[in-house]
């Protein structure tokens, strides 16, 4: 009962939010929330720390921007093209990176994503330092005008919910159970007869594709694809969102993304302090609360329930 | 004047020298990373930031206290090393029992903080650091012009790399270190203070980064971003070489620097990415790295 009530409140709040908050801020937060959820699928449920997820966000952003501005594709096809491109890059990167584990995996994904960065810096169609600017938002399915911010907000919300549900279904499926088994003990999963490399690659591609979807949507919101999207700082930011919110929880990355985007918004004028504070949050999270905000709250609820069960 | 494959030799050797200098920094930094990884099982993401700090400490010593290049070459690494020991004692040492990824995340956070602080104080335009008087000018080798300071960077980093190799592979202290890498519990049982050794190793690895920073200061301008641009390449170097062997790290570092230099001559568009491409190829053919052991 409480769950259903909570869900109703959440949906109502999400639908009403753009009338109370700045819609662009909300859309940015939603895009990054989807990005962080996609990243968390890999870190929280397979135990793979990728330090190169900016590559997927950025590739999709550039492809969507190019296909909408130069080729004149409608938004739905633009997002599809971006997502597919990110999935393809994810397939190649994943194929290479899953050959090594742990720390090496992180370093390899970081190095590979740097290749995309340099490509974006030099390739003619990306516009180098300027990026692709003034990308038209167009009409969704030919009749919904996305220049209206309220319409765009609901479209972005729909994409976020779709992506989040895909992740939710994945981690609660038999496939997701195998992923968790790999996280807990890969040799044992192998000895049980699972071809863990296949599972890891599939999870990697799914995570890359959804990150791409987030990147495409972000391009639609800001009408801009730039080098910021492919820079390794972006890869670090998504790690921060997931860590702060709580890795391995379904809502943690969403909370983390909203917090990090808020911090960026409020401190935008303070220059390097944003970076310093982000670094500080990393240090505090790692040293003091590794479960993240949502993880700690869940642990607290569990503890209270146990105490109740013991006394009652 | 003769030509090689249509490239004038001045250009070819000039780029090879630049490559060798980059290789010197790759080698010194990946050596420190490999040392730290061996004993702490942590990839020190802050390595680039501490390299940058080495350059800044030298700059500050010169401009605040009037201490010149030669004392700085010793003082700056020591100061950076002490800072590293402080980091290890207060933060890193709490993480050894946890998943190794937390060490990476913590040092990433530290790198952001250090870089952000220097950027806040000194901007991103870069500060000039003069070449010491003794190393000004250059030699005409007939086929190319060799600036003295650049020659010195290559020689100095080769010396420090081989000194480190000697220390670890040929001395008593080094044998304790290698033993502790294999089996810390057993070494501890023999009455050797392993936690202190870990602290000192981190300090030493970080001091190597600081040393590279001082060497780099007169070549590149002293810039808060100089470390983060380098560290990603160094990670790729480490993946290519594998972290199992000291000599492997040195050879891979210098070798890849030269490859990068050659790429600048023959196909400049790929010079930024050639090391990452080599990394991808090595991962396909020999996933454990050229000198690595599977672990």
Boltz contact constraints between the chains, C-beta under 6 A:
constraints:
  - contact:
      token1: [A, 49]
      token2: [B, 101]
      max_distance: 6.0
  - contact:
      token1: [A, 96]
      token2: [B, 280]
      max_distance: 6.0
  - contact:
      token1: [A, 96]
      token2: [B, 283]
      max_distance: 6.0
  - contact:
      token1: [A, 99]
      token2: [B, 283]
      max_distance: 6.0
  - contact:
      token1: [A, 99]
      token2: [B, 287]
      max_distance: 6.0
  - contact:
      token1: [A, 102]
      token2: [B, 100]
      max_distance: 6.0
  - contact:
      token1: [A, 103]
      token2: [B, 43]
      max_distance: 6.0
  - contact:
      token1: [A, 103]
      token2: [B, 100]
      max_distance: 6.0
  - contact:
      token1: [A, 106]
      token2: [B, 104]
      max_distance: 6.0
  - contact:
      token1: [A, 107]
      token2: [B, 235]
      max_distance: 6.0
  - contact:
      token1: [A, 107]
      token2: [B, 239]
      max_distance: 6.0
  - contact:
      token1: [A, 108]
      token2: [B, 239]
      max_distance: 6.0
  - contact:
      token1: [A, 110]
      token2: [B, 232]
      max_distance: 6.0
  - contact:
      token1: [A, 110]
      token2: [B, 235]
      max_distance: 6.0
  - contact:
      token1: [A, 111]
      token2: [B, 235]
      max_distance: 6.0
  - contact:
      token1: [A, 111]
      token2: [B, 236]
      max_distance: 6.0
  - contact:
      token1: [A, 111]
      token2: [B, 276]
      max_distance: 6.0
  - contact:
      token1: [A, 111]
      token2: [B, 279]
      max_distance: 6.0
  - contact:
      token1: [A, 114]
      token2: [B, 232]
      max_distance: 6.0
  - contact:
      token1: [A, 115]
      token2: [B, 273]
      max_distance: 6.0
  - contact:
      token1: [A, 115]
      token2: [B, 276]
      max_distance: 6.0
  - contact:
      token1: [A, 118]
      token2: [B, 272]
      max_distance: 6.0
  - contact:
      token1: [A, 118]
      token2: [B, 273]
      max_distance: 6.0
  - contact:
      token1: [A, 272]
      token2: [B, 116]
      max_distance: 6.0
  - contact:
      token1: [A, 272]
      token2: [B, 119]
      max_distance: 6.0
  - contact:
      token1: [A, 272]
      token2: [B, 120]
      max_distance: 6.0
  - contact:
      token1: [A, 275]
      token2: [B, 112]
      max_distance: 6.0
  - contact:
      token1: [A, 275]
      token2: [B, 116]
      max_distance: 6.0
  - contact:
      token1: [A, 276]
      token2: [B, 113]
      max_distance: 6.0
  - contact:
      token1: [A, 276]
      token2: [B, 116]
      max_distance: 6.0
  - contact:
      token1: [A, 276]
      token2: [B, 117]
      max_distance: 6.0
  - contact:
      token1: [A, 278]
      token2: [B, 112]
      max_distance: 6.0
  - contact:
      token1: [A, 279]
      token2: [B, 109]
      max_distance: 6.0
  - contact:
      token1: [A, 279]
      token2: [B, 112]
      max_distance: 6.0
  - contact:
      token1: [A, 279]
      token2: [B, 113]
      max_distance: 6.0
  - contact:
      token1: [A, 280]
      token2: [B, 113]
      max_distance: 6.0
  - contact:
      token1: [A, 282]
      token2: [B, 109]
      max_distance: 6.0
  - contact:
      token1: [A, 283]
      token2: [B, 109]
      max_distance: 6.0
  - contact:
      token1: [A, 286]
      token2: [B, 102]
      max_distance: 6.0
  - contact:
      token1: [A, 286]
      token2: [B, 105]
      max_distance: 6.0
  - contact:
      token1: [A, 286]
      token2: [B, 106]
      max_distance: 6.0
